[in-house]
Amino acid sequence: MLGKKKKDPIEINHPLLNQITPIGFQEKRNGIEIGENAGKVYGVVKYPQNVDYGWMAKLTNIPGTVVSIQFTPIESGIFVETISSNIKHSLMTAETAKEPIIRQRAEMAAKSGHKIMSQIEEDDENLGLLSTIVMPIATDDNAFRKICRKAESAFSVGKCKIRSFANLQLQGFRMLAPYYGTSDYENIVGKPVPLSSFLGGFPFASSGYNDGTGYYLAKDASGGLVIMDPWKRAGDRTNSSIVVMGVPGVGKSTVVKHIALSEYMKGTKIIFIDPEREYKELCRALEGDWINAGGGRGGRINPLEIRPVPQDDEDEADKLYQDEGQGMGDLALHLKTLEIFFNLYLPNLSDMQTAILKDSLIELYGSFRITWETDVSDFKSEDFPTFADLYQLIVQKAMKQEEIRRDIESNPYTDLAMLLKDIAQGGDSFLWNGKSTIQANSRCICLDTHDLQNTSDKIKRTQYFNILTWCWQQMSADRNERVLLISDETYLMIDPNVPQSLAFLRNAEKRSRKYESGIAIISHSVVDFLSPEVKMYGQALLDVPCYKIIMGTDGKNLQETRDLYNLTEAEEELLLSKKRGHALFMIGSKRLHINFEIPEYKFEYMGKAGGR
């Protein structure tokens, strides 16, 4: 006889049951249970005598609580008589009191009474019974206890007194719930309050910041949500660029990955420039294109390949290209880019060598059927020259020069050929000599430059500029596609001897708004951007972005940050504390103290290299 097959136990899905079945309710002496949630109803039994504008907003937006406010107008006659009697009693107490503290309290009570009577009699102030109910609620016992303590602390700081009435939790819940009317609980917690104090407290105002669109970024100091849309244009928000600054260890990488993931989910194309290999796992998790731009086979960007880019507008204040030369064709624009490239790679070129190099480049492009008027938009990578071609041309010119003038002591072509041999055939050829092999077809592109870390500063800065020109072509190709370029460790692009590369980045940042693009500048210190040699361009990189996330710092950098952004003492103390995950957030002219509480699911994408 066959035995019956044992069935696996069915796991109860509590959230689903709450959706399809009535929720259970149980009243306890000092609390209630609503389904799988624990709650506790408090009533406010005392309000402060003197309040500031917005005082109630801080009490009605405590995370994890539900608040109900009821204001019932009352006749002022009886109330005025009561206040008058209280004033007389307070004055008598102040005259007869022997203890200074009792006298002071009585005088303050009399003064407050006179103020309220003046509001009622002279300003025709309306009165009402204010009933405030607050209920912390949570599914977890530990979280519930924390929310209760936080609510009690918040009301205490607000100089209010709250009380949880035993055996009256059901009446309190009925007053709190939208589907019940008033209850006897109102007679206990209702306190007479002037209408102006109630409305001036902004009880329905929400803390935090909300653009109405966008995504969750962080929480403010009061626990309110900060919802940001960097692509929104309004008032002083004219671009989508971002600055993230802070010393190592305060959470910059986590914040950047958090923003990148949110933008990716909104459909934005993300491009990382990654010197520390921190974004490789994130890129892989998003099935993006991870490209070794530090010398990998699939990451070569041929500097001699002309990449079509939009021309400057006539009224553009900060042009990407100054003095374009022969017209405004693609070749003329690219020659200005190559001028910066060679200044970074060969900073000691003489004026004569620079002139020969430019003349040779024009001749070389001519041999590839590229002239001042040529439109290269349909050209492929195979249609452009390489540094080997340039080197061979200059060697031929050097030999021809020697045949013509054998009596010269120095041949400028020979000297220039020797300088270019390394990039064409030597140790630097692996980076730049050859046709472009870079391919990027996804919405997440990581240009990994980690392999450049052991090279000279000259090589790093030159390659970073080369990468930046490729990124700008990606950003400006389609005005309808949102592109966010995240440039980590941006200080690596700074060369005091060639400020034109920083100027190019600054001008690209300013122009990106016209192409539905933005640039995120990530670095450790503002000091790097404010040295006298580069301040003209570096400071603009920190000023232009409408969104600034300034995290913990100290020392000279804190001083420079304070002067640059005109920080208050409280903001300076926030940065000096260097709390991980805390930052000063600037949205246009608005400033917030925010705390990055990032959803757990995002950490599954972030990997182990930074941003943990």
C-alpha positions in Angstrom: 0.0 0.0 0.0 1.5 3.3 -1.1 1.8 5.9 1.6 0.5 9.4 1.1 3.0 12.0 -0.2 3.9 14.5 2.4 3.1 18.0 1.4 5.5 20.9 2.0 4.2 23.4 4.5 2.9 26.6 2.8 4.6 29.8 4.0 2.2 32.5 5.0 2.5 35.7 2.9 1.4 38.3 5.4 1.5 41.3 3.1 -0.7 39.5 0.6 -3.2 38.5 3.3 -3.3 42.2 4.4 -4.3 43.1 0.9 -7.0 40.5 0.3 -8.5 40.0 3.8 -9.7 42.3 6.6 -6.9 43.4 8.9 -7.0 42.2 12.4 -7.2 44.8 15.2 -6.4 44.3 18.9 -6.5 46.9 21.7 -4.0 46.6 24.5 -3.7 48.7 27.7 -0.8 50.8 26.3 -0.9 50.1 22.6 -2.7 48.5 19.7 -2.0 45.8 17.0 -3.1 46.5 13.5 -2.5 43.4 11.4 1.3 42.7 11.7 2.0 46.3 12.9 2.4 47.5 16.4 1.2 51.0 17.3 0.8 53.3 20.2 -1.4 56.4 20.3 -0.2 59.6 22.0 -2.1 62.8 22.6 -0.5 66.2 23.0 -1.6 67.6 26.4 0.5 70.8 26.5 1.8 73.2 23.9 4.6 75.8 24.3 3.6 79.4 25.2 5.8 81.0 22.5 6.2 79.3 19.1 8.2 80.0 15.9 6.9 79.8 12.4 6.8 76.2 11.2 6.9 74.7 14.7 4.3 72.1 13.9 6.0 70.9 10.7 8.8 69.4 12.8 6.3 67.4 14.8 4.0 66.2 12.0 6.7 64.8 9.8 8.5 62.3 12.1 9.3 59.2 10.0 7.3 56.1 11.1 4.4 58.0 12.6 0.9 58.9 11.6 -0.5 62.2 12.8 -4.0 63.6 13.1 -4.8 67.3 13.8 -8.2 68.7 14.6 -9.0 72.4 15.1 -12.5 73.2 16.4 -13.4 76.9 16.6 -14.8 78.1 20.0 -16.3 81.2 21.5 -13.7 83.6 22.8 -15.8 85.2 25.6 -15.4 82.5 28.2 -11.8 82.0 27.3 -11.0 85.7 27.7 -12.5 85.6 31.2 -10.4 82.6 32.1 -7.2 84.3 30.8 -8.0 87.5 32.7 -8.4 85.5 35.9 -5.1 83.6 35.3 -3.3 86.9 34.7 -4.5 88.3 38.0 -3.4 85.1 39.8 0.0 85.2 38.1 0.6 88.8 39.1 -0.3 88.1 42.7 2.0 85.2 42.8 4.8 87.3 41.3 4.3 89.9 44.1 4.2 87.5 47.0 6.7 84.9 45.8 10.0 84.6 47.8 11.8 82.3 45.4 13.2 84.0 42.2 12.3 81.2 39.9 8.7 81.1 41.0 8.5 84.9 40.6 10.0 84.7 37.1 7.6 82.0 35.9 4.6 83.9 37.2 5.7 87.1 35.4 6.2 85.2 32.2 2.8 83.6 32.5 1.2 87.0 33.0 3.1 88.4 30.0 1.9 85.6 27.8 -1.6 86.1 29.0 -1.5 89.8 28.1 -0.2 88.9 24.6 -3.0 86.4 23.9 -5.7 88.8 25.2 -4.2 91.5 22.9 -4.4 89.2 19.9 -8.0 88.3 20.7 -9.3 91.8 21.6 -7.3 94.1 19.3 -6.6 91.8 16.4 -9.9 89.9 16.5 -8.0 86.6 16.8 -10.0 83.4 16.5 -9.6 80.6 19.0 -10.1 76.9 18.8 -9.5 73.6 20.5 -6.4 72.0 19.0 -6.3 68.2 19.2 -3.1 66.5 18.1 -2.8 62.7 17.9 0.4 61.0 16.9 0.9 57.2 16.5 4.2 55.5 16.0 3.8 52.3 14.0 6.2 49.6 12.8 6.3 45.9 12.1 9.5 45.2 14.0 9.6 45.5 17.9 13.0 47.1 18.0 12.1 49.6 15.2 8.8 50.4 17.0 10.6 51.2 20.3 13.0 53.5 18.4 10.2 55.4 16.7 8.4 55.8 20.0 11.5 57.2 21.6 12.1 59.5 18.6 8.6 60.8 18.8 8.8 61.5 22.5 12.1 63.2 22.1 10.9 65.4 19.1 7.9 66.6 21.1 10.0 67.2 24.1 12.5 69.3 22.1 9.5 71.2 20.7 8.4 72.0 24.3 5.3 70.0 24.0 4.1 67.3 26.4 2.6 64.1 25.1 0.9 61.3 27.0 -0.2 57.8 26.1 -3.5 57.2 27.9 -3.9 53.7 29.3 -7.1 51.9 28.2 -8.0 54.7 25.8 -6.0 53.5 22.8 -9.1 52.6 20.8 -10.7 56.0 21.3 -7.4 57.6 20.2 -7.2 55.4 17.1 -10.7 56.3 16.2 -9.8 60.0 16.3 -6.8 59.3 14.2 -8.4 57.1 11.6 -10.1 58.9 8.6 -13.1 56.6 8.6 -14.2 57.5 12.2 -15.7 60.7 13.5 -14.7 62.5 16.7 -14.5 60.7 20.0 -14.3 61.4 23.7 -10.5 61.6 23.3 -11.0 65.1 22.0 -12.2 66.3 25.4 -8.9 65.1 26.9 -6.3 66.4 24.4 -8.2 69.5 23.1 -6.4 72.6 24.2 -7.4 76.3 23.4 -4.9 77.7 20.8 -5.1 80.9 18.7 -5.7 80.2 15.1 -2.6 82.1 14.0 -0.4 79.8 16.1 -2.0 76.8 14.5 -1.7 78.0 10.9 1.7 79.7 11.5 3.0 76.3 12.6 2.6 75.0 9.0 1.1 71.7 10.3 0.6 70.4 6.7 4.0 71.4 5.4 6.3 68.6 4.5 9.9 68.6 5.5 12.5 67.4 3.0 12.6 68.4 -0.6 10.5 67.2 -3.5 10.8 68.1 -7.1 7.6 66.2 -7.9 9.6 64.1 -10.4 12.9 62.3 -10.4 14.0 59.9 -7.7 14.8 59.4 -4.0 18.2 60.8 -3.1 18.5 61.0 0.6 16.8 62.1 3.8 17.1 65.6 5.4 18.1 66.3 9.0 14.4 65.9 10.1 14.0 62.6 8.3 12.0 64.0 5.4 12.6 62.6 1.9 14.7 64.5 -0.6 13.3 63.8 -4.1 15.6 65.2 -6.8 15.3 65.6 -10.5 18.6 67.0 -11.9 17.0 67.5 -15.3 14.4 69.9 -14.1 14.8 73.5 -15.2 13.4 76.2 -12.9 14.7 79.4 -11.4 18.4 79.2 -10.7 18.6 75.5 -11.8 19.9 75.9 -15.3 22.0 72.7 -15.8 22.2 69.1 -14.7 25.9 69.0 -13.6 26.9 67.7 -10.2 29.9 68.2 -7.9 30.7 65.6 -5.2 33.5 66.5 -2.8 34.9 64.9 0.4 37.9 63.2 1.9 38.4 59.4 1.4 36.1 57.3 3.5 33.1 59.5 3.9 31.0 57.7 1.3 31.6 59.5 -2.0 31.7 56.3 -4.1 28.5 55.0 -2.5 26.7 58.3 -3.3 28.0 58.4 -6.9 26.9 54.8 -7.5 23.5 55.5 -5.8 22.9 58.5 -8.2 24.2 56.5 -11.2 21.8 53.6 -10.6 18.9 56.0 -10.1 19.7 57.8 -13.3 20.1 54.5 -15.2 16.7 53.4 -14.1 15.3 56.7 -15.4 16.7 56.0 -18.8 19.9 58.1 -18.7 23.0 57.0 -20.5 25.9 56.8 -18.0 29.6 57.2 -18.8 32.2 56.6 -16.1 35.8 57.7 -16.2 37.2 55.3 -13.6 40.8 55.6 -12.4 40.5 53.3 -9.4 38.5 50.5 -11.0 35.6 51.2 -8.6 32.8 50.9 -11.2 33.7 47.7 -13.1 31.3 45.5 -11.1 28.5 48.0 -11.3 29.0 48.2 -15.1 29.0 44.4 -15.4 25.9 44.1 -13.3 24.0 46.5 -15.6 25.3 44.5 -18.6 27.2 47.6 -19.8 30.4 48.1 -21.8 33.5 47.9 -19.6 36.4 49.3 -21.6 40.1 49.2 -20.6 41.0 52.7 -21.7 44.5 52.5 -20.1 46.0 50.4 -22.9 43.6 47.6 -23.5 43.0 46.3 -27.1 39.4 47.3 -27.2 39.9 50.7 -25.6 42.1 52.6 -28.1 41.0 56.1 -29.0 43.0 57.3 -31.9 43.7 61.0 -31.2 44.1 61.7 -35.0 40.6 60.4 -35.7 38.3 63.5 -36.3 35.2 63.1 -34.2 32.3 65.3 -35.4 31.2 67.7 -32.6 28.7 70.5 -32.6 30.2 73.9 -33.5 30.1 76.8 -31.0 27.2 79.2 -31.2 28.1 82.7 -32.3 26.9 84.1 -28.9 28.7 81.5 -26.8 30.7 83.2 -24.1 33.0 80.2 -23.3 33.8 78.5 -26.6 35.2 75.0 -26.8 37.5 76.2 -29.6 39.1 79.6 -29.9 40.5 80.9 -33.2 39.3 78.0 -35.4 41.4 79.1 -38.3 40.3 78.0 -41.8 36.6 78.2 -41.5 34.5 76.1 -39.1 34.9 72.7 -40.6 35.6 69.4 -38.7 39.3 69.5 -39.5 39.8 73.1 -38.2 38.0 72.2 -35.0 40.0 69.0 -34.5 43.3 70.8 -35.0 42.6 72.9 -31.9 42.0 69.7 -30.0 45.3 68.3 -31.2 47.0 71.5 -30.2 46.0 70.8 -26.6 46.9 67.1 -26.9 50.4 67.8 -28.0 50.9 70.5 -25.4 50.1 67.9 -22.8 52.2 65.2 -24.3 55.2 67.3 -25.5 55.0 70.4 -23.3 58.5 71.5 -24.4 57.9 71.8 -28.1 59.4 75.0 -29.6 57.3 77.4 -31.7 59.1 76.2 -34.8 58.4 72.6 -34.1 54.7 73.4 -33.3 54.4 75.1 -36.7 56.1 72.2 -38.5 53.8 69.7 -36.7 50.6 71.6 -37.6 51.7 71.9 -41.2 52.6 68.2 -41.4 49.2 67.3 -39.9 47.4 69.3 -42.5 49.4 67.6 -45.3 48.8 64.2 -43.7 45.0 64.7 -43.6 45.1 65.9 -47.2 46.7 62.6 -48.2 43.7 60.9 -46.6 41.3 63.1 -48.7 40.4 65.3 -45.6 40.5 69.0 -46.3 39.0 72.1 -44.6 35.6 71.6 -46.1 35.4 67.8 -45.6 32.4 66.5 -43.7 33.7 63.4 -41.7 30.3 62.4 -40.3 30.2 59.3 -42.5 33.9 58.4 -42.1 34.9 55.2 -40.3 37.9 54.7 -37.9 39.8 53.0 -40.8 39.6 56.3 -42.8 41.9 58.3 -40.6 45.7 58.4 -40.2 47.6 57.1 -37.3 50.8 58.3 -35.5 52.8 55.8 -37.5 51.7 57.7 -40.7 52.5 61.0 -39.1 56.0 59.8 -38.0 56.8 58.4 -41.5 55.8 61.7 -43.1 58.0 63.7 -40.8 60.9 61.3 -41.3 60.5 61.7 -45.1 60.5 65.5 -44.7 63.6 65.3 -42.5 65.5 63.3 -45.1 64.4 65.6 -47.9 65.6 68.6 -45.8 69.0 67.0 -45.3 69.4 66.5 -49.1 68.5 70.1 -49.8 70.6 71.7 -47.1 73.5 69.5 -46.0 75.3 72.4 -44.3 72.7 73.0 -41.6 73.7 72.1 -38.0 70.2 71.2 -36.8 67.3 69.8 -38.8 63.9 70.7 -37.1 62.2 67.8 -38.8 64.7 65.3 -37.4 64.3 66.7 -33.9 60.5 66.5 -34.2 60.7 62.9 -35.6 62.8 61.9 -32.6 60.1 63.4 -30.2 57.3 61.5 -32.0 59.1 58.1 -32.3 57.9 57.0 -28.9 54.2 57.6 -29.6 54.5 56.0 -33.1 56.8 53.0 -32.4 58.0 53.1 -28.8 56.6 52.7 -25.3 53.6 55.0 -25.7 52.4 53.5 -29.0 50.3 51.0 -27.2 48.0 53.8 -26.1 47.6 56.0 -29.2 49.1 54.5 -32.3 46.6 52.6 -34.4 43.0 52.8 -35.5 40.3 53.4 -32.8 39.0 50.2 -31.4 36.6 51.5 -28.8 33.0 50.3 -29.1 30.2 51.4 -26.8 26.6 50.4 -27.6 24.9 50.2 -24.1 23.6 52.8 -21.8 26.3 52.2 -19.2 29.9 52.7 -20.3 32.9 52.4 -18.0 36.2 53.8 -19.3 38.7 52.1 -16.9 42.0 54.0 -16.6 43.4 52.0 -13.7 46.3 50.7 -15.8 47.5 54.3 -16.3 48.3 54.7 -12.6 52.0 53.5 -13.0 52.6 55.9 -15.9 53.9 59.4 -15.7 51.6 62.4 -15.0 52.2 63.5 -18.6 50.8 60.3 -20.0 47.9 60.3 -17.6 46.8 63.8 -18.3 47.2 63.4 -22.0 45.1 60.2 -22.1 42.4 61.7 -19.8 42.0 64.6 -22.2 41.9 62.2 -25.1 39.1 60.3 -23.3 37.3 63.5 -22.5 37.1 64.5 -26.2 35.6 61.1 -27.0 33.0 61.5 -24.1 32.0 65.0 -25.4 31.3 63.5 -28.8 29.0 60.9 -27.1 27.3 63.6 -25.0 26.6 66.0 -27.9 25.7 63.4 -30.6 21.9 63.4 -29.8 20.2 66.4 -28.2 17.3 64.2 -27.1 19.3 61.6 -25.2 20.2 62.3 -21.6 23.8 61.5 -20.9 25.6 61.9 -17.5 29.4 61.8 -17.6 30.8 60.8 -14.2 34.4 61.9 -13.9 36.0 60.3 -10.8 39.3 61.7 -9.4 39.0 64.7 -11.7 42.1 66.3 -10.2 44.1 63.9 -12.4 43.1 66.1 -15.4 44.6 69.2 -13.9 47.9 70.3 -15.4 49.0 73.8 -14.3 51.3 74.0 -17.3 48.5 73.3 -19.8 45.3 75.0 -18.4 43.6 74.6 -21.8 42.6 71.0 -20.9 40.8 72.2 -17.8 39.3 75.0 -19.8 38.0 72.4 -22.3 36.3 70.5 -19.4 34.9 73.7 -18.0 33.4 74.8 -21.4 32.0 71.3 -22.0 30.3 71.5 -18.6 28.8 74.9 -19.5 27.6 73.7 -22.9 26.3 70.3 -21.8 22.9 71.8 -20.8 22.2 72.5 -24.5 22.6 68.8 -25.3 20.5 67.3 -22.4 23.8 66.2 -20.8 25.5 66.7 -17.5 29.0 66.2 -16.0 29.6 65.0 -12.4 32.9 66.2 -11.0 34.1 63.8 -8.2 37.3 64.7 -6.2 38.8 64.9 -2.8 39.7 68.5 -2.4 38.6 71.9 -3.8 42.2 73.1 -3.2 43.3 71.2 -6.3 41.0 73.3 -8.4 41.9 76.6 -6.8 45.6 76.9 -7.2 46.6 80.2 -8.9 47.6 78.6 -12.2 44.3 76.9 -12.8 41.8 78.9 -10.6 40.4 80.7 -13.6 39.0 77.5 -14.9 39.0 75.2 -11.9 36.7 77.4 -9.8 34.2 77.5 -12.5 34.0 73.6 -12.5 32.9 73.9 -8.8 30.6 76.9 -9.3 28.7 76.1 -12.5 27.0 72.8 -11.4 23.5 73.4 -9.9 23.9 70.4 -7.6 26.7 70.2 -5.1 27.2 67.4 -2.6 29.9 68.4 -0.1 30.9 65.7 2.3 33.2 65.6 5.3 36.5 67.5 5.1 38.9 69.4 7.3 42.1 71.6 7.3 43.0 73.8 4.4 40.3 72.2 2.2 37.6 73.1 4.7 38.8 76.7 4.8 38.8 76.9 1.0 35.3 75.2 0.9 34.0 77.7 3.5 35.2 80.7 1.5 34.1 79.3 -1.9 30.5 78.5 -0.8 30.2 81.0 2.0 29.4 78.4 4.6 27.6 79.1 7.9 29.1 77.9 11.2 26.6 75.0 11.3 27.5 73.9 7.8 31.2 74.1 8.6 30.6 72.0 11.7 28.7 69.4 9.6 31.7 69.0 7.2 34.2 69.0 10.1 32.4 66.1 11.8 33.1 63.9 8.7 30.1 61.6 9.4 29.9 58.9 6.8 26.9 59.3 4.6 26.1 62.9 5.7 26.6 65.8 3.4 25.7 69.4 2.7 23.5 69.4 -0.4 23.1 72.5 -2.5 20.2 72.6 -5.0 20.6 76.0 -6.7 20.5 78.4 -3.8 18.8 76.1 -1.4 20.9 74.2 1.1 20.1 71.0 3.1 21.8 68.7 5.6 21.1 65.3 4.1 21.8 61.7 5.2 22.2 59.0 2.5 20.0 56.1 3.6 20.4 53.9 0.5 18.0 51.0 -0.3 19.6 47.6 0.3 18.9 46.3 -3.2 21.3 48.9 -4.7 24.3 47.5 -2.8 23.9 44.3 -4.7 25.0 46.2 -7.8 27.8 48.2 -6.3 30.4 45.5 -5.9 33.3 45.5 -3.5 35.6 48.2 -4.9 34.5 51.3 -3.1 31.0 52.3 -2.3 30.4 49.5 0.2 
